[in-house]
């Protein structure tokens, strides 16, 4: 058969995304503040974007909803969660309990390999700051906490902190925190130095200071809450 008579080779079909890949892509977009609270996550659009069927998209969104990162409303659909003021405070209260425990455990488990992983992450943070890559700074700042939990080796800490870190990103977006300034790299450096010295108590103290700085950078009066009609109009005569 001559070359001219050969059938053209069909273009390869795009690879279909798994539900886990869809979940991770949405999760990363949230970490980088590319997806904002209140954004509608239409199944049809996501299915087309990720080249996947709606069942896979729904599986990914269901997992995000279980982690309180996405909310679903009957007859309206899926939306990126918009934490209330009380939820914002709850997130930081939970982190103040969990992260000092992560620091103490990691200090006990510290070795050269784990220290190298933390130092490599710090270098990435500094490179991102020096290059002015705000999106990378945001992502890496959040990932530092997840990395510490992972290196500490407690699976419950890892799951909890992953969820709380993403919720913190949503809180920061809703309540106007200046992320690059509030999540300061020097505090991450001080934490790593304390961990390198196996000083879990100092690392725990610094992480509490760090969380306090982030929380106090929030404008918790920025979000509108339900009005107190009795306070506004007074009681009926």
N, C-alpha and C positions, 0 to 999 in steps of 0.2 A: 504494500500500500504506500503510495507516495505521500510526501509530507503535506502536500496541498490537500489531500483527501482526509487527513486525520482530523478527528473531532477536537475542538479546543478543550483544553483541560479545565474542568469546573473549578471556580475559585473556592478555596477552603471555607467552610462555614465557621463563623465566629464561635469561640468556645463558650458554652453555657456556664454561667456563674452558679456556684452552689449556694445554698442558703447561708453557709458559714462565711463564704467570701462576701456576700451581700452585707451580712452583719458587720464584718470587719471594715468594709469600705464606708458604711454609714458611721460606724464608731469613730473611725479616723477623721472623717469630715467634721464630726462633733468636737473632737479633741482640738482640731485646727481652727475651730470657730467659723467654718465655712457654711455649716448648717446652723441657723439661728432658731431659738425657741419660738414655737408657734408655727413653724413651717409645716405645711401639709405634705405628707409623704404618700402620694397617690400610688396605689398598687400598679395600675396600668403603666404609668410613666416609668416607675422603677423597673418593672418587668422589661420594658423596651430598652432602658438604659443598660441594664445588666444582662440583657439577652437571656432571660430566665422566665419560667412560667410564674404565674401569680402565686401558686402554692409555695414556691421557694421564697418569694418575696414576703409572703405572709408569715412563713416560719421565722425569717430573720426579724421582722417587725415584732412578732410575738415575743421573741427572746429579749429584744430591746424594751418592750413594754413590761416584761417580768422584772427587768432591772430598773424600772421607773424612768427610763430615758425617753421613752416614747409613750404617748397616751392614745387610746382609741375611743372614739365616740360613735355610738350607734347612728347609722344613716349619714354620718359626716366623714368618717375615715380616721386615718392615723395622722398624728401630729407630733412634732418634736415637743417634749415636755417643757413647760414654763413654770419652774418652781416658785411657790409662794414664799413670802418672807419667813413664815414658820418652817417651811421645808428647808430653806437656805440655812437657817440656824440649826436645824436638826442635822444637816450634812456635816457642818463643822463640829457639832457636839460629838457626833459619831467618830469623826476623824481624830478628835482630841483623845478619844479612848483607844482607838486602834493603833495609830501611828507611833506613839511612844512604846507600845508593846512590840511593834515591828522593829524599832531601833534597838531595844534591849536584846531581843532574840538575835538580830543580825550581828550585833557586837559580839555575842557569844559564839556565833557560827563563822566569824570572819576568817578568811584566809587570803592568800596572795591572788588567787583567781578571782574571787569576789571583789577584792579591792581594785584589781585591774579593770573589771567591768564597770565599777562605779566611776573610776577616774576617766575611762574612755567616754562614758556618758557626759561627764563634766566638760570634757574637751569639745564634744559636739555642741553642748549648750553655749560655750564661749565662742565657738566658731560662728554659730547662728547669730549671736548677739553682735559680734564684730562685723558681720556681713549685713546686718540690718534685716535679717530674714525673720520677721515677726511671727509668721505662721509656724516656722520651725521652732522658734523660742517657746511659743505657747505649747506646742505638742511635746517638745522635749522636757519642758518644766513639769508637765503632768506625768510624763513617762518616768521621770526620776523616782517618783513615789511608788509607782507600780514596780519598777525594777528593784527597789529596796525590799518591797514585800516579797517579790519572787525569790530574791537571794536569801531572804530570811527562812524560806522553805516551809511556811505554814500555808496550806492550801486555802484555809478559811480566810486568812488575811489577804491572800492574793485576790480571791473572788470579791471580798467586801471592798477592798481598796480600789479595784478596777471600777466597780460601780460608783463608788463615792467620788473618784477622780473625774469621771464623766459628768456626774451631777454637779460637781464643782464648776466645771466648764460652763454648764448651762446657767448656773447661779451667777457667774462672773459676767456672762453676756447680758442677763436680764438686769443686773444691778450695777452695771457700768464700772466695773473695776478696771483700772489701768494694768492689764495683766503683766506686761513686761516689767513694770516697776514693782508690783505687789509680790510677784514670785521671783525673789531676788537670787541671783546665782551665787552671791557670796555666802548666803545661808546654806545652800547645798554644799558648797566647799567646806564650810565649817562642820557640817554633819559628817561628811566623808572623813575629815581629819579625826573626829572623835571616834568614828567606827574603826579607823585604822589603828587607833590606840586601844581598841576593845573597851572603850568608855561608853557603855550603853546609856548611863544616866545623863551624861552631857549631851549625847546625841538626842535623847528623848526631850531634854529641856530646849534644845535648839529647834527641834521640829515643832514644839508647842509655840515658840516665839514666831516661827515661820508661818504657821497656820493663823496665828493671831494677826500678823501683818496682812495676810491675804484677806481675812474676814473684815478687818477694820478699813480696808480699801473699798469695801462695798458701800454703795449708797442704798441702804435698805428702805429708804423712803422714796426711791425712784419708782417703784411699782405701785399701781393703783390697787387699793384693797376695797372691799365692800364698805360702803359708807354707813355710818351709824345715823339712821334717819332721826331717831329720838334726840340725839345730840345736836343734829343740824336744826330741826324744826321745833324742838321742845315737845313736851307732852301735851296732849289735848287739854284744852281748858275745861 
